[in-house]
Amino acid sequence: MSRLRGRPDNPITETGIKTEFTHHGFSSRFGAKRADRSHVWIDPILVGAPYIVAGAGVMAAARLMRRRARAFSLLRR
């Protein structure tokens, strides 16, 4: 929707990455009991999982198409 308006999202400012550097985000994580410290290890998995699943689906579809193409070419002989 934002692309249709001509104003695409800015992932640097809207995700808080810039704030991590300007407001001491990294140093505030140590010595404090914060909820985001306990699940920081799973964030890359949750973010990357859809891409991995989509890639596996594309690979499976490509293999299926290749097998069917081989079978079809063997039948035509």
Long-range contacts (C-beta under 8 A, 24 or more apart in sequence): none
